[in-house]
C-alpha cells in the first residue's frame, strides 16, 4: 500500500464532482429572486403585523433549498440520505396570514427549480407570480366586515340603533342578542358605506345606549 493509498478518500474525490462556477451562479440567482420575493412580500402585505424575521426567512429559504437540491442532484446516494434527514425536521412556527403560505412555497419552489438547473423557469415564473400578486393582493373587492357590539337600556333604544344601521350601513345582520336585567346586548355583523364609521357616533349619542364598540373582523379573529 502506497502513501497515496493511505490518504485516498472518497470524500475528497467527491469534492471535484461539482462545479464551483455553477454553484456560485445558482446561489447568486437564488439570492436575487429571494430578494424579489422579499420585496413582493413587503408590497402585498395587507396586515399591520409585519414580520422582519419571516421576510428574511424567504430569502434564506431560497438559498438553502438551492444548495440542498444541487447536492441531491449531484449524488444519488446523498439524495437518499438527505430525504431521511429532512424527514425528521418539524416546523412549528405559526402562520399569521394565509397568504404567507404562498410565499413559503414560492421560495421553496424557486430553490428547487434553480437547484435543478432550470434558471430561466425560475426567473420567468417568479416574474409572473410577482405581477399577479401585485395586481390582486391590494385590490379591494368589497368593504371589510365589522362587528358592532352595543349595550342598550331598553327595546326603544334597540329599535333606534337598528334604524340607524339600516340607513347608514351597506348591510347588517344581528349575530346575537342577550337580554339581562341590566339591559340588552346586541352584536351585529355589518359592512360600511365607503369605509365610513360615523354612524357609531350617532348610535353612542342615542338615549338609552350605554356603549357602542366597532371592531374589524376578517372571519377568523378580531383585530
C-alpha atoms as an extended CHARMM CRD file, in Angstrom:
* protein
*
       223  EXT
         1         1  UNK       CA              0.0000000000        0.0000000000        0.0000000000  PROA      1               0.0000000000
         2         2  UNK       CA              1.4720000000        3.3150000000       -1.0620000000  PROA      2               0.0000000000
         3         3  UNK       CA              1.4180000000        6.6410000000        0.7620000000  PROA      3               0.0000000000
         4         4  UNK       CA             -1.2510000000        7.9730000000       -1.6050000000  PROA      4               0.0000000000
         5         5  UNK       CA             -3.4920000000        4.9520000000       -0.9520000000  PROA      5               0.0000000000
         6         6  UNK       CA             -3.4470000000        5.6890000000        2.7710000000  PROA      6               0.0000000000
         7         7  UNK       CA             -4.7550000000        9.2110000000        2.3130000000  PROA      7               0.0000000000
         8         8  UNK       CA             -7.0530000000        8.3670000000       -0.5560000000  PROA      8               0.0000000000
         9         9  UNK       CA            -10.6000000000        9.3400000000        0.3940000000  PROA      9               0.0000000000
        10        10  UNK       CA            -13.8690000000        9.0760000000       -1.4980000000  PROA      10              0.0000000000
        11        11  UNK       CA            -14.9740000000       12.2450000000        0.2820000000  PROA      11              0.0000000000
        12        12  UNK       CA            -12.0950000000       14.2270000000       -1.2350000000  PROA      12              0.0000000000
        13        13  UNK       CA            -12.8010000000       12.7230000000       -4.6270000000  PROA      13              0.0000000000
        14        14  UNK       CA            -16.4030000000       13.9090000000       -4.4860000000  PROA      14              0.0000000000
        15        15  UNK       CA            -15.2460000000       17.4850000000       -3.9390000000  PROA      15              0.0000000000
        16        16  UNK       CA            -14.2320000000       17.7220000000       -7.5770000000  PROA      16              0.0000000000
        17        17  UNK       CA            -17.5510000000       16.3610000000       -8.8260000000  PROA      17              0.0000000000
        18        18  UNK       CA            -19.3750000000       19.7070000000       -8.6700000000  PROA      18              0.0000000000
        19        19  UNK       CA            -18.6790000000       22.9700000000      -10.4340000000  PROA      19              0.0000000000
        20        20  UNK       CA            -17.8110000000       25.9440000000       -8.2680000000  PROA      20              0.0000000000
        21        21  UNK       CA            -18.9330000000       28.3120000000      -11.0130000000  PROA      21              0.0000000000
        22        22  UNK       CA            -22.3440000000       26.6350000000      -11.3050000000  PROA      22              0.0000000000
        23        23  UNK       CA            -22.7380000000       26.7860000000       -7.5300000000  PROA      23              0.0000000000
        24        24  UNK       CA            -21.9150000000       30.4840000000       -7.3820000000  PROA      24              0.0000000000
        25        25  UNK       CA            -24.2460000000       31.2900000000      -10.2970000000  PROA      25              0.0000000000
        26        26  UNK       CA            -27.0820000000       29.2520000000       -8.7930000000  PROA      26              0.0000000000
        27        27  UNK       CA            -26.7780000000       30.8420000000       -5.3550000000  PROA      27              0.0000000000
        28        28  UNK       CA            -26.4880000000       34.3220000000       -6.8830000000  PROA      28              0.0000000000
        29        29  UNK       CA            -29.6860000000       33.8320000000       -8.8980000000  PROA      29              0.0000000000
        30        30  UNK       CA            -31.4230000000       32.3880000000       -5.8250000000  PROA      30              0.0000000000
        31        31  UNK       CA            -30.3680000000       35.4570000000       -3.8220000000  PROA      31              0.0000000000
        32        32  UNK       CA            -31.7080000000       37.8660000000       -6.4520000000  PROA      32              0.0000000000
        33        33  UNK       CA            -35.0380000000       36.0510000000       -6.7620000000  PROA      33              0.0000000000
        34        34  UNK       CA            -35.2270000000       35.6910000000       -2.9700000000  PROA      34              0.0000000000
        35        35  UNK       CA            -34.8510000000       39.4730000000       -2.6290000000  PROA      35              0.0000000000
        36        36  UNK       CA            -37.5530000000       39.8800000000       -5.2810000000  PROA      36              0.0000000000
        37        37  UNK       CA            -39.8640000000       37.6560000000       -3.2160000000  PROA      37              0.0000000000
        38        38  UNK       CA            -38.9530000000       39.7410000000       -0.1610000000  PROA      38              0.0000000000
        39        39  UNK       CA            -39.9690000000       42.9590000000       -1.9710000000  PROA      39              0.0000000000
        40        40  UNK       CA            -43.2550000000       41.4620000000       -3.1960000000  PROA      40              0.0000000000
        41        41  UNK       CA            -44.0000000000       40.3380000000        0.3510000000  PROA      41              0.0000000000
        42        42  UNK       CA            -43.4810000000       43.8860000000        1.6230000000  PROA      42              0.0000000000
        43        43  UNK       CA            -45.6390000000       45.3750000000       -1.1410000000  PROA      43              0.0000000000
        44        44  UNK       CA            -48.5350000000       42.9420000000       -0.8080000000  PROA      44              0.0000000000
        45        45  UNK       CA            -48.6670000000       42.7330000000        2.9860000000  PROA      45              0.0000000000
        46        46  UNK       CA            -52.2560000000       43.5200000000        3.9600000000  PROA      46              0.0000000000
        47        47  UNK       CA            -51.9400000000       43.1390000000        7.7140000000  PROA      47              0.0000000000
        48        48  UNK       CA            -50.3070000000       45.5450000000       10.1480000000  PROA      48              0.0000000000
        49        49  UNK       CA            -48.1260000000       42.9370000000       11.8490000000  PROA      49              0.0000000000
        50        50  UNK       CA            -45.0680000000       42.9170000000        9.5730000000  PROA      50              0.0000000000
        51        51  UNK       CA            -42.5700000000       40.1950000000       10.4840000000  PROA      51              0.0000000000
        52        52  UNK       CA            -38.9940000000       41.0530000000        9.5760000000  PROA      52              0.0000000000
        53        53  UNK       CA            -37.8770000000       37.5730000000       10.5770000000  PROA      53              0.0000000000
        54        54  UNK       CA            -40.3540000000       35.9310000000        8.2070000000  PROA      54              0.0000000000
        55        55  UNK       CA            -39.2840000000       38.2250000000        5.3530000000  PROA      55              0.0000000000
        56        56  UNK       CA            -35.6380000000       37.2880000000        5.9230000000  PROA      56              0.0000000000
        57        57  UNK       CA            -36.6450000000       33.6250000000        6.0180000000  PROA      57              0.0000000000
        58        58  UNK       CA            -37.9600000000       33.8930000000        2.4600000000  PROA      58              0.0000000000
        59        59  UNK       CA            -34.5120000000       34.9000000000        1.1970000000  PROA      59              0.0000000000
        60        60  UNK       CA            -32.6930000000       32.3050000000        3.2680000000  PROA      60              0.0000000000
        61        61  UNK       CA            -35.1160000000       29.5520000000        2.2570000000  PROA      61              0.0000000000
        62        62  UNK       CA            -34.4160000000       30.1460000000       -1.4280000000  PROA      62              0.0000000000
        63        63  UNK       CA            -30.6650000000       29.9120000000       -0.8560000000  PROA      63              0.0000000000
        64        64  UNK       CA            -30.7690000000       26.8610000000        1.3980000000  PROA      64              0.0000000000
        65        65  UNK       CA            -33.1630000000       24.9540000000       -0.8730000000  PROA      65              0.0000000000
        66        66  UNK       CA            -30.9870000000       25.7090000000       -3.8970000000  PROA      66              0.0000000000
        67        67  UNK       CA            -27.9170000000       24.3930000000       -2.0910000000  PROA      67              0.0000000000
        68        68  UNK       CA            -29.7020000000       21.2220000000       -0.9750000000  PROA      68              0.0000000000
        69        69  UNK       CA            -31.0880000000       20.4460000000       -4.4370000000  PROA      69              0.0000000000
        70        70  UNK       CA            -27.6690000000       20.9840000000       -6.0180000000  PROA      70              0.0000000000
        71        71  UNK       CA            -26.1900000000       18.4330000000       -3.6160000000  PROA      71              0.0000000000
        72        72  UNK       CA            -29.0240000000       15.9670000000       -4.1560000000  PROA      72              0.0000000000
        73        73  UNK       CA            -28.8770000000       16.1190000000       -7.9580000000  PROA      73              0.0000000000
        74        74  UNK       CA            -25.1140000000       15.5260000000       -7.9670000000  PROA      74              0.0000000000
        75        75  UNK       CA            -25.1830000000       12.3120000000       -5.9110000000  PROA      75              0.0000000000
        76        76  UNK       CA            -27.9010000000        9.6520000000       -5.8200000000  PROA      76              0.0000000000
        77        77  UNK       CA            -26.6800000000        8.1490000000       -2.5410000000  PROA      77              0.0000000000
        78        78  UNK       CA            -26.6440000000       11.5850000000       -0.9380000000  PROA      78              0.0000000000
        79        79  UNK       CA            -30.2070000000       12.2160000000       -2.1120000000  PROA      79              0.0000000000
        80        80  UNK       CA            -31.4550000000        9.1710000000       -0.2140000000  PROA      80              0.0000000000
        81        81  UNK       CA            -29.7010000000       10.2710000000        2.9530000000  PROA      81              0.0000000000
        82        82  UNK       CA            -30.9750000000       13.8220000000        2.5540000000  PROA      82              0.0000000000
        83        83  UNK       CA            -34.5660000000       12.6160000000        2.3370000000  PROA      83              0.0000000000
        84        84  UNK       CA            -34.1480000000       10.6960000000        5.5590000000  PROA      84              0.0000000000
        85        85  UNK       CA            -32.5140000000       13.6310000000        7.3090000000  PROA      85              0.0000000000
        86        86  UNK       CA            -35.1670000000       16.1290000000        6.2390000000  PROA      86              0.0000000000
        87        87  UNK       CA            -37.9860000000       13.7880000000        7.2930000000  PROA      87              0.0000000000
        88        88  UNK       CA            -37.1710000000       14.4310000000       10.9660000000  PROA      88              0.0000000000
        89        89  UNK       CA            -37.4710000000       18.2200000000       10.6020000000  PROA      89              0.0000000000
        90        90  UNK       CA            -40.6240000000       19.7110000000       12.1110000000  PROA      90              0.0000000000
        91        91  UNK       CA            -41.7710000000       23.2990000000       11.6150000000  PROA      91              0.0000000000
        92        92  UNK       CA            -43.9600000000       24.6270000000       14.4150000000  PROA      92              0.0000000000
        93        93  UNK       CA            -43.9230000000       28.3580000000       13.6490000000  PROA      93              0.0000000000
        94        94  UNK       CA            -47.4600000000       29.7450000000       13.4900000000  PROA      94              0.0000000000
        95        95  UNK       CA            -48.5660000000       31.3080000000       10.2010000000  PROA      95              0.0000000000
        96        96  UNK       CA            -50.1960000000       34.6800000000       10.9200000000  PROA      96              0.0000000000
        97        97  UNK       CA            -51.6620000000       35.2370000000        7.4580000000  PROA      97              0.0000000000
        98        98  UNK       CA            -52.8040000000       32.5420000000        4.9820000000  PROA      98              0.0000000000
        99        99  UNK       CA            -51.0030000000       34.3380000000        2.1510000000  PROA      99              0.0000000000
       100       100  UNK       CA            -47.6810000000       33.6960000000        3.9100000000  PROA      100             0.0000000000
       101       101  UNK       CA            -48.0110000000       30.0380000000        2.8860000000  PROA      101             0.0000000000
       102       102  UNK       CA            -47.8680000000       31.1720000000       -0.7520000000  PROA      102             0.0000000000
       103       103  UNK       CA            -44.5540000000       32.9600000000       -0.1450000000  PROA      103             0.0000000000
       104       104  UNK       CA            -43.0920000000       29.9640000000        1.6910000000  PROA      104             0.0000000000
       105       105  UNK       CA            -43.9240000000       27.5880000000       -1.1550000000  PROA      105             0.0000000000
       106       106  UNK       CA            -42.7410000000       30.1830000000       -3.6690000000  PROA      106             0.0000000000
       107       107  UNK       CA            -39.3130000000       30.3490000000       -2.0010000000  PROA      107             0.0000000000
       108       108  UNK       CA            -39.1040000000       26.5510000000       -1.8350000000  PROA      108             0.0000000000
       109       109  UNK       CA            -40.1260000000       26.1930000000       -5.4860000000  PROA      109             0.0000000000
       110       110  UNK       CA            -37.5180000000       28.7470000000       -6.5720000000  PROA      110             0.0000000000
       111       111  UNK       CA            -34.7950000000       26.8780000000       -4.7070000000  PROA      111             0.0000000000
       112       112  UNK       CA            -35.8390000000       23.5380000000       -6.2050000000  PROA      112             0.0000000000
       113       113  UNK       CA            -36.0380000000       24.8670000000       -9.7610000000  PROA      113             0.0000000000
       114       114  UNK       CA            -32.7060000000       26.7210000000       -9.5830000000  PROA      114             0.0000000000
       115       115  UNK       CA            -31.0050000000       23.7620000000       -7.9180000000  PROA      115             0.0000000000
       116       116  UNK       CA            -32.2370000000       21.5730000000      -10.7730000000  PROA      116             0.0000000000
       117       117  UNK       CA            -30.5600000000       23.9410000000      -13.2520000000  PROA      117             0.0000000000
       118       118  UNK       CA            -33.7230000000       25.4840000000      -14.7180000000  PROA      118             0.0000000000
       119       119  UNK       CA            -32.8340000000       29.1110000000      -14.0330000000  PROA      119             0.0000000000
       120       120  UNK       CA            -34.9590000000       30.6310000000      -16.8700000000  PROA      120             0.0000000000
       121       121  UNK       CA            -38.0270000000       28.8340000000      -15.4900000000  PROA      121             0.0000000000
       122       122  UNK       CA            -37.3640000000       30.2840000000      -12.0160000000  PROA      122             0.0000000000
       123       123  UNK       CA            -36.9400000000       33.8160000000      -13.3810000000  PROA      123             0.0000000000
       124       124  UNK       CA            -39.9730000000       33.7820000000      -15.6800000000  PROA      124             0.0000000000
       125       125  UNK       CA            -42.1910000000       32.0070000000      -13.1610000000  PROA      125             0.0000000000
       126       126  UNK       CA            -41.2480000000       34.3720000000      -10.3370000000  PROA      126             0.0000000000
       127       127  UNK       CA            -41.8900000000       37.4040000000      -12.5320000000  PROA      127             0.0000000000
       128       128  UNK       CA            -45.3740000000       36.1590000000      -13.4310000000  PROA      128             0.0000000000
       129       129  UNK       CA            -46.2280000000       35.2700000000       -9.8190000000  PROA      129             0.0000000000
       130       130  UNK       CA            -44.9740000000       38.6460000000       -8.5760000000  PROA      130             0.0000000000
       131       131  UNK       CA            -47.0640000000       40.5790000000      -11.0990000000  PROA      131             0.0000000000
       132       132  UNK       CA            -50.1960000000       38.5730000000      -10.2470000000  PROA      132             0.0000000000
       133       133  UNK       CA            -49.7540000000       39.1440000000       -6.5100000000  PROA      133             0.0000000000
       134       134  UNK       CA            -49.1620000000       42.8690000000       -7.0190000000  PROA      134             0.0000000000
       135       135  UNK       CA            -52.2980000000       43.1690000000       -9.1450000000  PROA      135             0.0000000000
       136       136  UNK       CA            -54.6670000000       41.3190000000       -6.8410000000  PROA      136             0.0000000000
       137       137  UNK       CA            -53.2730000000       41.4030000000       -3.2960000000  PROA      137             0.0000000000
       138       138  UNK       CA            -54.0080000000       45.0810000000       -2.6250000000  PROA      138             0.0000000000
       139       139  UNK       CA            -57.1760000000       45.2940000000       -4.7260000000  PROA      139             0.0000000000
       140       140  UNK       CA            -60.1800000000       45.8660000000       -2.5400000000  PROA      140             0.0000000000
       141       141  UNK       CA            -63.0420000000       43.7350000000       -3.8470000000  PROA      141             0.0000000000
       142       142  UNK       CA            -65.5160000000       44.7420000000       -1.1290000000  PROA      142             0.0000000000
       143       143  UNK       CA            -65.6660000000       46.6230000000        2.1310000000  PROA      143             0.0000000000
       144       144  UNK       CA            -64.1510000000       44.8960000000        5.1150000000  PROA      144             0.0000000000
       145       145  UNK       CA            -66.6920000000       43.4430000000        7.5550000000  PROA      145             0.0000000000
       146       146  UNK       CA            -67.0590000000       44.8210000000       11.0700000000  PROA      146             0.0000000000
       147       147  UNK       CA            -68.5430000000       43.6220000000       14.3200000000  PROA      147             0.0000000000
       148       148  UNK       CA            -70.6060000000       46.1300000000       16.3180000000  PROA      148             0.0000000000
       149       149  UNK       CA            -71.2730000000       45.4290000000       19.9940000000  PROA      149             0.0000000000
       150       150  UNK       CA            -73.9230000000       47.6200000000       21.6890000000  PROA      150             0.0000000000
       151       151  UNK       CA            -75.4610000000       47.8210000000       25.1390000000  PROA      151             0.0000000000
       152       152  UNK       CA            -78.9950000000       49.2060000000       25.1360000000  PROA      152             0.0000000000
       153       153  UNK       CA            -81.1040000000       50.0530000000       28.1580000000  PROA      153             0.0000000000
       154       154  UNK       CA            -84.4580000000       49.0610000000       26.6240000000  PROA      154             0.0000000000
       155       155  UNK       CA            -86.2440000000       47.9710000000       23.4570000000  PROA      155             0.0000000000
       156       156  UNK       CA            -86.7900000000       51.5610000000       22.3180000000  PROA      156             0.0000000000
       157       157  UNK       CA            -83.0400000000       52.1820000000       22.2040000000  PROA      157             0.0000000000
       158       158  UNK       CA            -82.5850000000       48.8840000000       20.3650000000  PROA      158             0.0000000000
       159       159  UNK       CA            -85.0470000000       49.8660000000       17.6310000000  PROA      159             0.0000000000
       160       160  UNK       CA            -83.3550000000       53.2520000000       17.2480000000  PROA      160             0.0000000000
       161       161  UNK       CA            -79.9800000000       51.5370000000       16.8040000000  PROA      161             0.0000000000
       162       162  UNK       CA            -81.2990000000       49.1450000000       14.1730000000  PROA      162             0.0000000000
       163       163  UNK       CA            -82.8980000000       52.0510000000       12.3230000000  PROA      163             0.0000000000
       164       164  UNK       CA            -79.5320000000       53.8270000000       12.0620000000  PROA      164             0.0000000000
       165       165  UNK       CA            -77.8310000000       50.6220000000       10.8950000000  PROA      165             0.0000000000
       166       166  UNK       CA            -80.4040000000       50.1110000000        8.1470000000  PROA      166             0.0000000000
       167       167  UNK       CA            -79.8350000000       53.6570000000        6.8370000000  PROA      167             0.0000000000
       168       168  UNK       CA            -76.0820000000       54.2200000000        7.3160000000  PROA      168             0.0000000000
       169       169  UNK       CA            -74.5940000000       50.7930000000        6.5410000000  PROA      169             0.0000000000
       170       170  UNK       CA            -74.4710000000       48.8140000000        3.3350000000  PROA      170             0.0000000000
       171       171  UNK       CA            -75.6460000000       45.6280000000        5.0300000000  PROA      171             0.0000000000
       172       172  UNK       CA            -76.0120000000       44.3060000000        8.5540000000  PROA      172             0.0000000000
       173       173  UNK       CA            -77.2040000000       41.1880000000       10.3300000000  PROA      173             0.0000000000
       174       174  UNK       CA            -77.7780000000       40.6340000000       14.0390000000  PROA      174             0.0000000000
       175       175  UNK       CA            -75.4750000000       37.8350000000       15.1770000000  PROA      175             0.0000000000
       176       176  UNK       CA            -76.5330000000       37.6380000000       18.8200000000  PROA      176             0.0000000000
       177       177  UNK       CA            -78.8980000000       39.2620000000       21.2880000000  PROA      177             0.0000000000
       178       178  UNK       CA            -78.5870000000       38.9110000000       25.0540000000  PROA      178             0.0000000000
       179       179  UNK       CA            -81.2350000000       40.2400000000       27.4470000000  PROA      179             0.0000000000
       180       180  UNK       CA            -80.3520000000       40.7110000000       31.1090000000  PROA      180             0.0000000000
       181       181  UNK       CA            -81.6730000000       42.7650000000       33.9830000000  PROA      181             0.0000000000
       182       182  UNK       CA            -79.0840000000       45.4080000000       33.0910000000  PROA      182             0.0000000000
       183       183  UNK       CA            -80.3950000000       45.7980000000       29.5400000000  PROA      183             0.0000000000
       184       184  UNK       CA            -79.9330000000       44.3860000000       26.0430000000  PROA      184             0.0000000000
       185       185  UNK       CA            -76.5950000000       43.4740000000       24.4420000000  PROA      185             0.0000000000
       186       186  UNK       CA            -76.5940000000       43.3160000000       20.6420000000  PROA      186             0.0000000000
       187       187  UNK       CA            -73.8540000000       42.0020000000       18.3690000000  PROA      187             0.0000000000
       188       188  UNK       CA            -74.1910000000       42.7410000000       14.6680000000  PROA      188             0.0000000000
       189       189  UNK       CA            -72.0070000000       41.9940000000       11.6540000000  PROA      189             0.0000000000
       190       190  UNK       CA            -72.0570000000       44.7790000000        9.0750000000  PROA      190             0.0000000000
       191       191  UNK       CA            -70.3870000000       46.3400000000        6.0680000000  PROA      191             0.0000000000
       192       192  UNK       CA            -69.8930000000       50.0790000000        5.9400000000  PROA      192             0.0000000000
       193       193  UNK       CA            -70.6060000000       52.5300000000        3.1430000000  PROA      193             0.0000000000
       194       194  UNK       CA            -67.3650000000       53.9780000000        1.7490000000  PROA      194             0.0000000000
       195       195  UNK       CA            -65.4910000000       52.9050000000        4.9050000000  PROA      195             0.0000000000
       196       196  UNK       CA            -67.4160000000       55.4910000000        6.9250000000  PROA      196             0.0000000000
       197       197  UNK       CA            -67.7990000000       54.8150000000       10.6540000000  PROA      197             0.0000000000
       198       198  UNK       CA            -69.6540000000       57.9870000000       11.6210000000  PROA      198             0.0000000000
       199       199  UNK       CA            -72.8030000000       56.0110000000       12.3760000000  PROA      199             0.0000000000
       200       200  UNK       CA            -71.1270000000       54.7160000000       15.5340000000  PROA      200             0.0000000000
       201       201  UNK       CA            -71.0680000000       58.2740000000       16.8870000000  PROA      201             0.0000000000
       202       202  UNK       CA            -74.7710000000       58.6440000000       16.1530000000  PROA      202             0.0000000000
       203       203  UNK       CA            -75.5260000000       55.3770000000       17.9420000000  PROA      203             0.0000000000
       204       204  UNK       CA            -73.4820000000       56.3080000000       21.0030000000  PROA      204             0.0000000000
       205       205  UNK       CA            -75.4710000000       59.5730000000       21.3620000000  PROA      205             0.0000000000
       206       206  UNK       CA            -78.8540000000       57.8370000000       21.3220000000  PROA      206             0.0000000000
       207       207  UNK       CA            -80.8270000000       57.9160000000       24.6000000000  PROA      207             0.0000000000
       208       208  UNK       CA            -80.5940000000       54.5350000000       26.2930000000  PROA      208             0.0000000000
       209       209  UNK       CA            -77.4060000000       53.4060000000       24.5050000000  PROA      209             0.0000000000
       210       210  UNK       CA            -74.7520000000       52.8310000000       27.1430000000  PROA      210             0.0000000000
       211       211  UNK       CA            -71.8830000000       51.8180000000       24.8530000000  PROA      211             0.0000000000
       212       212  UNK       CA            -71.0990000000       51.0170000000       21.2150000000  PROA      212             0.0000000000
       213       213  UNK       CA            -67.9100000000       49.2430000000       20.1170000000  PROA      213             0.0000000000
       214       214  UNK       CA            -66.9060000000       48.6980000000       16.4840000000  PROA      214             0.0000000000
       215       215  UNK       CA            -64.0920000000       46.2500000000       15.6450000000  PROA      215             0.0000000000
       216       216  UNK       CA            -62.7040000000       44.9550000000       12.3680000000  PROA      216             0.0000000000
       217       217  UNK       CA            -63.4990000000       41.3380000000       11.5840000000  PROA      217             0.0000000000
       218       218  UNK       CA            -61.8390000000       39.1130000000        8.9650000000  PROA      218             0.0000000000
       219       219  UNK       CA            -63.7970000000       35.9360000000        9.5910000000  PROA      219             0.0000000000
       220       220  UNK       CA            -61.1490000000       34.3460000000       11.8260000000  PROA      220             0.0000000000
       221       221  UNK       CA            -60.2530000000       36.8110000000       14.5420000000  PROA      221             0.0000000000
       222       222  UNK       CA            -60.9970000000       40.2820000000       15.7760000000  PROA      222             0.0000000000
       223       223  UNK       CA            -58.4350000000       42.9970000000       15.1300000000  PROA      223             0.0000000000
